[in-house]
Amino acid sequence: MVVGGDEAHHAARVKRCAVGDAVDVLNGMGVRGESAIAAIRKSRDGWELELEIRAVQQSPRPRPRLEVFAAAAKGERLEEMIDGLSQVGADVYRPLLSKRTVVDPREGKLTRLRRVAHESMKQCGRTWAMEIGEPIAFKDALSGPDAGTVVLAADATGGAPPARQIAEAERVILLVGPEGGFSEDEFTQLKAADVPTFRFSPHVLRVETAAVVGAALLRTLSSPR
């Protein structure tokens, strides 16, 4: 197998890999290839790595499927949030559009976030890349969840998340509001949709911190003991 482009340049010039070094090859869809570098060379188009694939493993998708619908943080904080969500095991991120939303990422920004998720996948060694979905309106996030889906909202007024319910779910959706929190009307909608709120810190958190901490807690509760 021959790898070129940015991946080969990073391995050869940044990581200073050498012939014989072990490397993992990931495709972002559950496949991990255990390999060793057989050759490193410079071509007209840049660096190339020739890899000897020694074993291939297919990992199932994590269960439950953890989706985070969170208000987009401002500036570089949004990319930091995507990197953090990927590291702690979130499967999907979608920008949540609520009454107090300030940032509505456009396609160019979403493309950049997908690159961040891809880079994070390599850094933390996850086999399934975190998906970056289109923005979703608050009311749509509440509409008709499937059987086996648990929807939770992060808010300082809530209690502890339902551990048993999360562990038995097929899909868990975490809603995180913008700075200033959800509006009174949105709290009314949460109650009408029977969506509980929970808290995971004694302090007020930034949206990017709340999303990552909440996702990490939910993934821990859903992990097999």
C-alpha positions in Angstrom: 0.0 0.0 0.0 1.3 3.5 -0.9 0.3 6.6 0.9 1.1 10.1 -0.4 0.0 13.7 0.0 -0.3 15.4 3.3 -0.4 12.1 5.3 3.0 11.0 3.9 4.5 14.4 4.4 3.3 14.5 8.0 4.8 11.1 8.7 8.1 11.6 7.0 8.9 15.2 7.9 6.9 16.0 11.0 6.8 12.7 12.9 10.2 11.7 11.5 9.0 8.1 10.9 11.6 5.6 9.7 11.6 2.4 7.7 10.4 -0.4 10.0 8.2 1.8 12.2 4.8 0.5 13.0 1.8 2.7 11.9 -1.9 2.3 11.9 -4.0 3.1 8.9 -7.6 4.3 9.5 -10.4 4.9 7.0 -12.8 6.6 9.4 -15.4 3.9 8.8 -14.3 1.3 11.4 -11.3 -0.2 9.6 -7.9 -0.2 11.2 -4.9 -1.6 9.3 -1.8 -2.6 11.4 1.2 -2.0 9.2 4.9 -1.2 9.0 6.8 1.3 6.8 8.6 -0.6 4.1 10.0 2.5 2.3 10.0 6.3 2.4 10.7 8.2 -0.8 10.4 11.6 -2.4 8.6 11.8 -5.7 7.7 14.6 -8.1 4.4 15.0 -6.2 5.9 15.0 -2.7 6.6 12.3 -0.1 5.4 8.7 -0.3 5.2 5.9 2.2 5.1 2.3 1.1 3.3 0.3 3.8 3.2 -3.4 4.5 -0.2 -4.3 5.9 0.1 -7.0 8.5 -3.5 -7.2 9.9 -6.9 -5.6 9.3 -9.6 -5.2 11.9 -13.1 -4.0 11.5 -14.6 -2.3 14.5 -18.4 -2.1 15.0 -20.0 1.3 15.5 -20.1 2.4 19.2 -23.4 1.9 21.0 -25.3 3.8 21.9 -24.9 6.3 19.1 -24.0 9.6 20.9 -25.1 12.7 19.1 -24.4 16.2 20.4 -26.6 19.1 19.2 -24.9 22.1 20.7 -24.8 25.8 19.9 -21.8 26.8 18.0 -19.1 28.5 20.0 -17.5 31.6 18.6 -14.2 31.7 16.7 -11.6 29.0 17.4 -13.5 27.8 20.4 -15.8 25.9 18.0 -12.9 23.9 16.5 -11.6 23.2 20.0 -15.1 21.9 20.8 -15.1 19.6 17.8 -11.6 18.2 18.7 -12.7 17.6 22.3 -16.0 15.9 21.3 -14.1 13.6 19.0 -11.6 12.7 21.7 -14.3 11.8 24.3 -16.3 9.6 21.8 -19.2 11.6 20.4 -20.4 10.1 17.1 -22.1 13.2 15.7 -22.1 16.9 16.1 -24.7 19.3 14.7 -25.0 23.0 15.4 -28.2 23.7 17.5 -30.1 26.8 16.4 -32.1 28.2 19.3 -33.6 31.6 20.2 -30.3 32.9 21.6 -28.1 31.4 19.0 -25.4 33.8 17.7 -23.3 31.7 15.4 -24.9 29.8 12.5 -22.0 28.0 10.7 -22.2 28.0 6.9 -21.0 25.2 4.6 -17.4 26.5 4.4 -17.1 26.4 8.2 -18.7 23.0 8.4 -16.2 21.7 5.9 -13.4 23.1 8.1 -15.0 21.3 11.1 -15.0 18.0 9.2 -11.3 18.4 8.6 -10.8 19.1 12.4 -12.8 15.9 13.2 -10.6 13.9 10.7 -7.4 15.2 12.3 -8.7 14.4 15.7 -9.6 10.9 14.6 -5.9 10.3 13.7 -4.6 11.9 16.9 -6.8 9.9 19.3 -6.9 6.7 17.3 -10.6 6.3 17.0 -11.7 4.0 14.1 -15.0 5.8 13.3 -14.6 9.5 12.4 -17.1 11.8 14.2 -19.7 13.1 11.7 -20.4 16.8 11.3 -24.1 17.3 10.4 -26.1 20.2 9.2 -27.5 22.8 11.6 -30.7 21.7 13.3 -33.5 23.9 14.7 -34.4 23.5 18.3 -38.0 22.4 17.6 -36.7 19.8 15.1 -34.3 18.4 17.7 -37.3 17.6 19.9 -39.6 16.2 17.2 -40.5 12.5 17.3 -37.4 10.7 18.6 -37.3 7.0 17.6 -37.9 4.2 20.1 -34.6 3.5 21.8 -33.5 7.1 21.7 -32.9 9.2 24.8 -32.9 13.0 24.5 -31.3 15.0 27.3 -30.7 18.8 27.7 -27.8 20.3 29.6 -28.8 22.9 32.2 -27.6 23.9 35.6 -31.2 23.4 37.0 -31.2 19.7 36.3 -30.2 16.7 38.3 -28.1 13.6 37.5 -28.5 11.9 34.1 -30.4 8.6 34.1 -27.5 6.1 34.0 -29.6 3.0 33.4 -31.7 4.5 30.6 -28.6 5.7 28.9 -26.8 2.4 29.1 -29.8 0.6 27.5 -30.4 3.2 24.7 -29.5 2.7 21.1 -29.1 6.5 20.5 -28.5 9.3 22.9 -28.9 13.0 21.9 -27.5 15.7 24.1 -28.8 19.3 23.6 -26.5 22.1 24.7 -27.8 25.7 24.5 -25.9 28.9 23.7 -24.4 31.4 26.1 -27.3 32.6 28.1 -29.0 29.2 28.0 -32.3 28.1 26.7 -35.2 30.6 26.6 -38.3 30.3 28.8 -40.3 29.2 25.7 -37.7 26.5 25.0 -37.8 25.2 28.6 -41.6 24.9 28.1 -41.0 22.9 24.9 -38.5 20.6 26.7 -41.0 19.9 29.4 -43.8 19.3 26.8 -41.5 16.8 24.9 -40.6 15.1 28.2 -36.9 15.9 27.7 -35.1 16.0 31.1 -32.3 18.4 32.0 -29.2 17.5 33.9 -26.1 19.3 35.3 -22.6 18.1 35.4 -20.7 20.9 37.2 -21.3 23.2 40.2 -20.1 26.1 38.0 -21.3 27.9 34.9 -19.6 26.4 31.9 -18.9 27.8 28.4 -20.8 26.0 25.7 -17.8 24.2 24.4 -16.9 23.0 27.8 -20.4 21.9 28.6 -20.7 19.9 25.4 -17.4 18.0 25.9 -17.9 17.3 29.6 -21.5 16.2 29.0 -20.5 14.0 26.1 -17.7 12.4 28.1 -20.1 11.7 31.0 -22.7 10.1 28.8 -20.1 8.0 27.0 -18.8 6.8 30.3 -22.3 5.9 31.5 -23.0 4.0 28.3 -19.7 2.1 28.3 -19.9 -1.6 29.2 -18.6 -2.3 32.7 
